[in-house]
């Protein structure tokens, strides 16, 4: 039997990089610029293969069922992420392929089978981003209510999946949210006991969930130094569970030859050409239901939500962006995701100019 390679998330690079949200139109942006990412399948494959050849570690999709209105209704056009990961796993060679799954919308027995399928298609490169949900409009599409106990449901969901992968015989499950009979499933994932798990949690209940269920936490911050507090908090929570959880952040990128050129384009797409109605709706929903950012982020950094869903901005020259990533590494982050206004147009320049600088800094091979 062919040996299963080391999962890319456990690879040798000290600061790992992933491409985030290219399965959705606009990516993370809420902008009206004509060059905004259209999320056409052939271009997604082209970008995924470029990222794979360049040694980036992972592809992470965003899970959306409904757009955010406004002129563009961004993220209405998006590909379902389990199918997306399986398809990309078949056309790439080394990069991890994640699925982002909403616990309330996808049954754990189905999810376990689908994730195993991705793992076999990709020869052990599958990953799962577990999302317990925050958008009541999307819940309504499935006839569901947004419940306060969604992380408790997530833990039951996660436990069922783990037992499917490890149980020696069919089992019954009698929980608060799931009551199942004679559950079993084959094949098992190639990596034991399960594929890599991620969770993007910010609130205390979310962090408590991540401490039990995630191998890596994704978090946001207003500035890099304040990110140290999130890392310390997660380490303490994970240690209390007898576990280790690595911490990543997530960024949107405008990389240009000069600082002034980068900042001018950032102002153009994120302010002048922002989809204001969509942005208003998105920020209101996020602030009310998600609890995914510091309160001051909503107050001070509206531009960041138009530019990249409130993620940290990397706007400037290749040297500036590489320097910011070095600071993230020194703060304790294991890596970051990157997103762009247009992945096909902008990722090649990022790869050609920023990755060599990260290599010089000793962060990447």
Buried (B, 14 or more C-beta within 10 A) or exposed (E): EEEBBEBBBBBEBEBBBBBBBBBBBBBBBBBBBEEBBEBEEEBBBBBBBBBBEBBBBBBBBBBBBBBBBBEBBBBBBBBBBBBBBBBBBEEBEBBBBBBBBBBBBBBBBEBBBBBBBBBBBBBBBBBBBBBBBBBEBBBEEEEBEBBEEBBBBBBBBBBBBBBBBEEEEEBEBEBEBBEBEEBEBEEBBBBEEBBBBBBBBBEEBBBBBBBBBBBBBBBBBBEBEEBBEBBEBBBEBBEEEEBEBBBBBBBBBBBBEEEEBBBEBBBBBBBEBBBBBBBBBBBEBBBEBBBBBBEEBBEEBBBBBBBBBBBBBBBBBBEBBBBBBBBBBEBBBBBBBBBBBBBBEBBEBBBEBBBEBBBEBEBBE
